[in-house]
Amino acid sequence: MKKIRSRSLHAGAPRPRIGGAIVTPIFQSSTFEYHGEDYHDVGYLRLSNSPNHEVLARRLASLEQTEAALVTGSGMAAISATLLSMLSSGDHLLVQDCLYGGTSGLLDNELRRLGITYTIIDPQAPETWPKCVRETTRAVYVETLTNPLVQLADLEAVVAFARDRGLVSIIDNTFASPVNCRPSSLGFDIVVESCTKYINGHNDLIAGSIAGSADRVRQAKLTLGHLGGSLDPHGCYLLERGLKTLVLRVRHQSRSAARIAAALLEHPAVSTVHYPGLAVHPQHDRAKRLLDGFGGMMSFELKGGLEAAEAFLAKLELPGSEIHSYRDLLERVSGPKALAAGDECLEGDLLKRFRHVITEGARVIRAEIAMRGKSLTGFGILMNGSHASLAEDYEVSIPELDALVAIARDAGAVGARLTGAGMGGCIVALCAKSKAAAVLEALMDLFYAPRGRLDDLDDHLFVAEPAQGASVERM
């Protein structure tokens, strides 16, 4: 078999080359000629069978070392299609603890509504698994490496356990990627990936994949076709481009993470480092045996607890970083139940743990502010409508939020806007730097009047400097 570097570049490429093109052309056609095929084999983009899809399917199968593969419109599309292709109402699933938040939400909301239940197992304690099995148990679902503690399940035990009981073994290999782990070689029946992360690697695509036997991938493909979770042709093109540098990127990221983890382990301010490449990691020996590399993901804990972590985050600068939602931070205190609860976790004193949380509403704020004049400062007080508990905590109603817009303008803001819906909203004020203190004070007076929490302002304040050279516009 060719080396993985060669396969990531060439496996599955059309032969002969289409029109002599060395890059797979983008087949931007919704339908293709009909030649008497069965419905699910008709050339139609929703059915994930364009030439772009087929090239990716062959390449991903080569990388995962499986009989077949399927590219999907997202990692969650891959997970959803996989589970729904094999589970029906009344069926039961075993899942490891500390799952990806999207998977937990799928289990607790959509699958539960369909009558599909699950039991959480400790991936480090195989002796406890038999008592969790029911007559209706159909599959076991684990992850190669978890987020954020980067734990490695006893994968060999999972495969043996599933085979002995006739269960389908499913693994999310996203945090390892096929560069560092090929779970099918360990005996897993189905491998799912969020190609959004390592496999594409360019921050410009949402995609996923399913790999396994031809029969299992075929069943997942039929379900995916009904759900409409296909990847568009241009997305296929981007993903094929990303695959070409996959091995280079993952190996470099793994080396970088190892160096950072080793340095943090020796730092006097750090109490714990979670990275499977370190000898102190509880599953280090297993990781050496099962993985070809330890990956680019790691986490660490600071001495001084939450206060030290907040101080660190307040000074941290990430060039070109993305704004993330509160759920990314909640994952460190959650299992499936906590993540599924979502907004219910954002209440009381727990809210104070996330001083620099930027909700999805802030993404809009940042984009708006960045287009306006360089002499202006933007303030965003976050009250996103989807987080009702936040609105309830501060007893702020829609009329009061509307009043904030007027008060900001009266205090000298060039513009102010209320965004969001429901019980909450998001106040954005744009003003000259000389007016910033007056505008902020005016907003604080009304916003925090109900409980007088002026000292909590930083919990919901977002300040951004506009892009250099941008023109000034009214909001």
For each residue, the residues with C-beta under 8 A, 3 or more apart:
1: 7
2: 6 7 10 11
3: 6 7
4: 7 8 63 178 179 247
5: 8 9 247 248
6: 2 3 9 10 11
7: 1 2 3 4 10 11 59 62 63
8: 4 5 11 59 63 243 244 246 247
9: 5 6 243 244
10: 2 6 7 13
11: 2 6 7 8 58 59 62 63
12: 54 55 56 57 58 59 60 61 62
13: 10 17 24 55 59
14: 17 18 24 51 55
15:
16:
17: 13 14 20 21 22
18: 14 21 24 25 51
19: 25
20: 17
21: 17 18 24 25
22: 17
23: 240
24: 13 14 18 21 51 52 55 237 240
25: 18 19 21 51
26: 52 233 234 236 237
27: 50 51 52 233
28: 233 234
29: 32 45 50 233
30: 44 45
31: 43 44 45
32: 29 42 43 44 50
33: 43
34: 37 42 43
35:
36:
37: 34 41 42 43
38: 41 42
39: 42
40: 47 221 222 225
41: 37 38 47 49
42: 32 34 37 38 39 47
43: 31 32 33 34 37 47 49 50
44: 30 31 32 47 49
45: 29 30 31 48 50 230 232 233
46: 225 228 230
47: 40 41 42 43 44 221 225 230
48: 45 53 57 70 71 72 221 224 225 230 231
49: 41 43 44 53 54
50: 27 29 32 43 45 53 54 233 236
51: 14 18 24 25 27 54 55
52: 24 26 27 55 56 233 236 237 240
53: 48 49 50 56 57 71 230 231 236
54: 12 49 50 51 57 58
55: 12 13 14 24 51 52 58 59 236 240
56: 12 52 53 59 60 69 71 209 236 239 240 243
57: 12 48 53 54 60 61 68 69 70 71
58: 11 12 54 55 61 62 69
59: 7 8 11 12 13 55 56 62 63 69 240 243
60: 12 56 57 63 64 69 71 178 209 211
61: 12 57 58 64 65 66 67 68 69 211
62: 7 11 12 58 59 65
63: 4 7 8 11 59 60 178 182 243 246
64: 60 61 69 173 178 182 183 184 191 209 211
65: 61 62 178 182 184 185
66: 61 69 184 191 211 212 213 217
67: 61 212 213 214 217
68: 57 61 211 212 213 214 217 218
69: 56 57 58 59 60 61 64 66 209 210 211 212 217
70: 48 57 78 209 210 211 217 220 221 224
71: 48 53 56 57 60 195 207 208 209 231 236 239
72: 48 75 77 78 81 207 208 209 210 224 229 230 231
73: 77 206 207 208 229 230 231 232 235
74: 77 78 194 196 206 207 208 229
75: 72 78 79 102 172 174 192 193 194 195 196 197 206 207 208
76: 79 80 102 103 106 194 208
77: 72 73 74 80 81 208 224 227 229
78: 70 72 74 75 81 82 192 193 194 208 209 210 220 229
79: 75 76 82 83 102 103 106 172 192 208
80: 76 77 83 84 106 110 227 229
81: 72 77 78 84 85 210 220 221 223 224 227 229
82: 78 79 85 86 170 190 192 210 220
83: 79 80 86 87 93 106 111 116 139 141 170
84: 80 81 87 111 223 227
85: 81 82 216 219 220 222 223
86: 82 83 138 139 168 216 219
87: 83 84 91 93 111 116 138 139
88: 91 116
89: 114 115 116
90: 115 116 136
91: 87 88 116 117 136 137 138
92: 116 117 118 119 134 136 137 138
93: 83 87 107 111 116 117 118 119 137 138 139 140 141
94: 118 119 121 129 132 133 137 139 140 141 167
95: 99 103 107 118 119 120 121 140 141 142 336
96: 99 120 121 122 123 141 142 143 146 153
97: 120 121 122 123 335 336
98: 146 147 149 151 334 335
99: 95 96 103 104 107 141 143 146 335 336 339
100: 103 104 143 147 172 174
101: 104 105 327 330 331 334 339
102: 75 76 79 105 106
103: 76 79 95 99 100 106 107 141 172
104: 99 100 101 107 108 334 335 336 337 339 340
105: 101 102 108 109 110 339 340 342
106: 76 79 80 83 102 103 109 110 111
107: 93 95 99 103 104 110 111 112 118 336 340
108: 104 105 111 112 336 337 340
109: 105 106 112 113 340
110: 80 105 106 107 113 114
111: 83 84 87 93 106 107 108 114 116 117 118
112: 107 108 109 115 116 117
113: 109 110
114: 89 110 111
115: 89 90 112
116: 83 87 88 89 90 91 92 93 111 112
117: 91 92 93 111 112
118: 92 93 94 95 107 111 336
119: 92 93 94 95 132 134
120: 95 96 97 335 336
121: 94 95 96 97 125 128 129 132 140
122: 96 97 125 128
123: 96 97 142 151 153 154 158
124: 151 153 154 282 283
125: 121 122 128 129
126: 129 154 157 158 161
127: 130
128: 121 122 125 131 132
129: 94 121 125 126 132 133 161
130: 127 133
131: 128
132: 94 119 121 128 129 137
133: 94 129 130 137 165 167
134: 92 119 137
135:
136: 90 91 92
137: 91 92 93 94 132 133 134 165 167
138: 86 87 91 92 93 167 168
139: 83 86 87 93 94 162 167 168 169 170
140: 93 94 95 121 158 161 162 167 168 169 170
141: 83 93 94 95 96 99 103 170 171 172
142: 95 96 123 153 155 158 169 170 171 172
143: 96 99 100 146 153 171 172 173 174 175
144: 152 153 155 171 172 173 174 175 176 181 183
145: 150 151 152 175 176 276 295 297
146: 96 98 99 143 149 150 151 153 175
147: 98 100 150 175 297 331
148: 274 297 299 331 332
149: 98 146 274 299
150: 145 146 147 175 274 275 276 281 295 297 298 299
151: 98 123 124 145 146 274 282 283
152: 144 145 155 276 283 286 287 290 291
153: 96 123 124 142 143 144 146 158
154: 123 124 126 157 158 286
155: 142 144 152 158 159 171 183 186 188 286 290
156: 159 160 186 187 290
157: 126 154 160 161
158: 123 126 140 142 153 154 155 161 162 169 171 188
159: 155 156 162 163 169 186 187 188
160: 156 157 163 164 187
161: 126 129 140 157 158 164 165 167
162: 139 140 158 159 165 167 168 169 189
163: 159 160 166 167 169 187
164: 160 161
165: 133 137 161 162
166: 163
167: 94 133 137 138 139 140 161 162 163
168: 86 138 139 140 162 189 190 216
169: 139 140 142 158 159 162 163 187 188 189 190
170: 82 83 139 140 141 142 188 189 190 191 192
171: 141 142 143 144 155 158 183 188 190 191 192
172: 75 79 100 103 141 142 143 144 192 193 194
173: 64 143 144 176 177 178 181 183 191 192 193
174: 75 100 143 144 177 192 193 194 197 198
175: 143 144 145 146 147 150 197 295 297
176: 144 145 173 179 180 181 291 295
177: 173 174 180 181 193 197 198 199 246 250 295
178: 4 60 63 64 65 173 181 182 193 199 246
179: 4 176 198 246 247 250 251 292 293
180: 176 177 250 254 291 292 293 294 295
181: 144 173 176 177 178 290 291 292
182: 63 64 65 178 185 186 191
183: 64 144 155 171 173 186 188 191
184: 64 65 66 187 188 191 211 212
185: 65 182
186: 155 156 159 182 183 290
187: 156 159 160 163 169 184
188: 155 158 159 169 170 171 183 184 191
189: 162 168 169 170 212 213 216
190: 82 168 169 170 171 210 211 212 216 220
191: 64 66 170 171 173 182 183 184 188 210 211 212
192: 75 78 79 82 170 171 172 173 174 208 209 210 211
193: 75 78 172 173 174 177 178 199 208 209 211
194: 74 75 76 78 172 174 197 207 208
195: 71 75 199 200 205 207 208 209 239 242
196: 74 75 199 200 205 206 207 208
197: 75 174 175 177 194 200 201
198: 174 177 179 201 246 249 250 253 296
199: 177 178 193 195 196 207 209 239 242 243 246
200: 195 196 197 204 205 207 238 239 242 243
201: 197 198 242 245 246 249
202: 205 238 241 242
203: 322
204: 200 238
205: 195 196 200 202 235 238 239 242
206: 73 74 75 196 235
207: 71 72 73 74 75 194 195 196 199 200 231 235 239
208: 71 72 73 74 75 76 77 78 79 192 193 194 195 196
209: 56 60 64 69 70 71 72 78 192 193 195 199
210: 69 70 72 78 81 82 190 191 192 217 220 221 224
211: 60 61 64 66 68 69 70 184 190 191 192 193 217
212: 66 67 68 69 184 189 190 191 216 217 220
213: 66 67 68 189 216 217
214: 67 68 217 218
215: 218 219
216: 85 86 168 189 190 212 213 219 220
217: 66 67 68 69 70 210 211 212 213 214 220 221
218: 68 214 215 221 222
219: 85 86 215 216 222 223
220: 70 78 81 82 85 190 210 212 216 217 223 224
221: 40 47 48 70 81 210 217 218 224 225
222: 40 85 218 219 225 226
223: 81 84 85 219 220 226 227
224: 48 70 72 77 81 210 220 221 227 229 230
225: 40 46 47 48 221 222 228 230
226: 222 223
227: 77 80 81 84 223 224
228: 46 225
229: 72 73 74 77 78 80 81 224
230: 45 46 47 48 53 72 73 224 225
231: 48 53 71 72 73 207 235 236 239
232: 45 73 235 236
233: 26 27 28 29 45 50 52 236 237
234: 26 28 237 238
235: 73 205 206 207 231 232 238 239
236: 26 50 52 53 55 56 71 231 232 233 239 240
237: 24 26 52 233 234 240 241
238: 200 202 204 205 234 235 241 242
239: 56 71 195 199 200 205 207 231 235 236 242 243
240: 23 24 52 55 56 59 236 237 243 244
241: 202 237 238 244
242: 195 199 200 201 202 205 238 239 245 246
243: 8 9 56 59 63 199 200 239 240 246
244: 8 9 240 241
245: 201 242 248 249
246: 8 63 177 178 179 198 199 201 242 243 249 250
247: 4 5 8 179 250 251
248: 5 245 251 252
249: 198 201 245 246 252 253
250: 177 179 180 198 246 247 253 254 293 295 296
251: 179 247 248 254 255 293
252: 248 249 255 256
253: 198 249 250 256 257 295 296
254: 180 250 251 257 258 277 293 294 295 296
255: 251 252 258 259
256: 252 253 259 260 296
257: 253 254 260 261 275 277 294 295 296 297 298
258: 254 255 261 262 275 277 294
259: 255 256 262 263
260: 256 257 263 264 298
261: 257 258 264 265 273 275 277 278 298 300
262: 258 259 265 266 278
263: 259 260 266 267
264: 260 261 267 270 273 300
265: 261 262 270 273 278 280
266: 262 263
267: 263 264 270
268: 303
269: 302 303 304 308
270: 264 265 267 273 300 301 302 303
271: 301 302 303
272: 300 301
273: 261 264 265 270 278 280 298 299 300 301
274: 148 149 150 151 281 298 299 300 301
275: 150 257 258 261 278 281 294 298 299
276: 145 150 152 281 283 284 287 291 294 295
277: 254 257 258 261 281 284 287 294
278: 261 262 265 273 275 281 284
279: 284
280: 265 273 284
281: 150 274 275 276 277 278 284 287
282: 124 151
283: 124 151 152 276 286 287
284: 276 277 278 279 280 281 287 288
285: 288 289
286: 152 154 155 283 289 290
287: 152 276 277 281 283 284 290 291 294
288: 284 285 291
289: 285 286
290: 152 155 156 181 186 286 287
291: 152 176 180 181 276 287 288 294 295
292: 179 180 181
293: 179 180 250 251 254
294: 180 254 257 258 275 276 277 287 291
295: 145 150 175 176 177 180 250 253 254 257 276 291
296: 198 250 253 254 256 257
297: 145 147 148 150 175 257
298: 150 257 260 261 273 274 275
299: 148 149 150 273 274 275 332
300: 261 264 270 272 273 274
301: 270 271 272 273 274 309
302: 269 270 271 305 308 309 312
303: 268 269 270 271 308
304: 269 307 308 309 311
305: 302 308 309
306: 309 310 353
307: 304 310 311
308: 269 302 303 304 305 311 312
309: 301 302 304 305 306 312 313
310: 306 307 313 314 355 356
311: 304 307 308 314 315
312: 302 308 309 315 316
313: 309 310 316 355 356
314: 310 311 355 356
315: 311 312
316: 312 313
317:
318: 321
319:
320:
321: 318
322: 203
323: 358 362 363 366
324: 328 329 358
325: 328 358 359 360
326: 329 330 346 354 357 359 387
327: 101 330 331 339 342
328: 324 325 331
329: 324 326 332 353 354 357
330: 101 326 327 333 334 338 339 342 345 346 354
331: 101 147 148 327 328 334 339
332: 148 299 329
333: 330 338 345 350 353
334: 98 101 104 330 331 337 338 339 345
335: 97 98 99 104 120 338 339
336: 95 97 99 104 107 108 118 120 339 340
337: 104 108 334 340 341
338: 330 333 334 335 341 345
339: 99 101 104 105 327 330 331 334 335 336 342
340: 104 105 107 108 109 336 337
341: 337 338 344 345
342: 105 327 330 339 345
343: 346 386 387 388 389
344: 341 347 389
345: 330 333 334 338 341 342 350
346: 326 330 343 350 351 354 387 389 390
347: 344 350 351 389 392 393
348: 351 393
349: 352 353
350: 333 345 346 347 353
351: 346 347 348 354 390 393 459
352: 349 355 456 459
353: 306 329 333 349 350
354: 326 329 330 346 351 357 459
355: 310 313 314 352 458 459
356: 310 313 314 458
357: 326 329 354 382 459
358: 323 324 325 362 363 382 462
359: 325 326 362 382 384 386 387 426
360: 325 363 364 384 386
361: 364 365 380 382 384 385 419 420 426
362: 323 358 359 365 366 380 382 426 462
363: 323 358 360 366 367
364: 360 361 367 368 419 426
365: 361 362 368 369 378 380 419 426 428 462 464
366: 323 362 363 369 370 462 464
367: 363 364 370 371
368: 364 365 371 372 378 417 428 475
369: 365 366 372 376 378 380 428 430 464 466
370: 366 367 464 466 467 470
371: 367 368 466 467 470 473
372: 368 369 376 378 430 466 470 471 472 473 475
373: 376 466 470 471 472 473
374: 465 466 467 468 469 470
375: 432 433 472
376: 369 372 373 414 430 431 432 433 466 472
377: 430 431 432 433 436 463 464 465 466
378: 365 368 369 372 428 429 430 462 463 464 466
379: 427 428 429 430 431 436 439 440 443 461 462 463
380: 361 362 365 369 426 427 428 429 461 462 463 464
381: 404 426 427 443 447 460 461 462
382: 357 358 359 361 362 390 426 460 461 462
383: 387 390 391 394 396 401 420 424 425 426 427 460
384: 359 360 361 387 390 420 424 425 426
385: 361 388 391 420 421 422 423 424 425 426
386: 343 359 360 420 422 424
387: 326 343 346 359 383 384 390 391 424
388: 343 385 391 392 422 423 424
389: 343 344 346 347 392 393
390: 346 351 382 383 384 387 393 394 424
391: 383 385 387 388 394 396 422 423 424
392: 347 388 389 395 423
393: 347 348 351 389 390
394: 383 390 391 447 448 450 451 453
395: 392 450 451
396: 383 391 400 401 424 447 450
397: 400 401 423
398: 401 402 423 425
399: 402 403
400: 396 397 403 404 446 447
401: 383 396 397 398 404 405 418 424 425 427
402: 398 399 405 406 418
403: 399 400 406 407 446
404: 381 400 401 407 408 416 418 427 443 446 447
405: 401 402 408 409 416 417 418 427
406: 402 403 409 410 416
407: 403 404 410 411 442 443 446
408: 404 405 411 413 416 427 429 431 439 442 443
409: 405 406 413 415 416
410: 406 407 442
411: 407 408 431 435 438 439 441 442 443
412: 431 432 435 438 439
413: 408 409 416 429 430 431 435 439
414: 376 430 431 432 472 474 475
415: 409 429 430 474 475
416: 404 405 406 408 409 413 427 428 429 430 475
417: 368 405 427 428 475
418: 401 402 404 405 425 426 427
419: 361 364 365 425 426 428
420: 361 383 384 385 386 424 425 426
421: 385 425
422: 385 386 388 391
423: 385 388 391 392 397 398
424: 383 384 385 386 387 388 390 391 396 401 420
425: 383 384 385 398 401 418 419 420 421
426: 359 361 362 364 365 380 381 382 383 384 385 418 419 420
427: 379 380 381 383 401 404 405 408 416 417 418 443 447
428: 365 368 369 378 379 380 416 417 419 475
429: 378 379 380 408 413 415 416 439 440 443
430: 369 372 376 377 378 379 413 414 415 416 475
431: 376 377 379 408 411 412 413 414 435 436 439
432: 375 376 377 412 414 435 436
433: 375 376 377 436
434:
435: 411 412 413 431 432 438 439
436: 377 379 431 432 433 439 440
437: 440 441
438: 411 412 435 441 442
439: 379 408 411 412 413 429 431 435 436 442 443
440: 379 429 436 437 443 444
441: 411 437 438 444 445
442: 407 408 410 411 438 439 445 446
443: 379 381 404 407 408 411 427 429 439 440 446 447
444: 440 441 447 448 454 457
445: 441 442 448 449
446: 400 403 404 407 442 443 449
447: 381 394 396 400 404 427 443 444
448: 394 444 445 451 452 453 454 456 457
449: 445 446 452
450: 394 395 396
451: 394 395 448
452: 448 449
453: 394 448 456 457
454: 444 448 457
455:
456: 352 448 453 459 460
457: 444 448 453 454 460 461
458: 355 356 461
459: 351 352 354 355 357 456
460: 381 382 383 456 457
461: 379 380 381 382 457 458
462: 358 362 365 366 378 379 380 381 382
463: 377 378 379 380
464: 365 366 369 370 377 378 380
465: 374 377
466: 369 370 371 372 373 374 376 377 378 470
467: 370 371 374 470
468: 374
469: 374
470: 370 371 372 373 374 466 467
471: 372 373
472: 372 373 375 376 414
473: 371 372 373
474: 414 415
475: 368 372 414 415 416 417 428 430
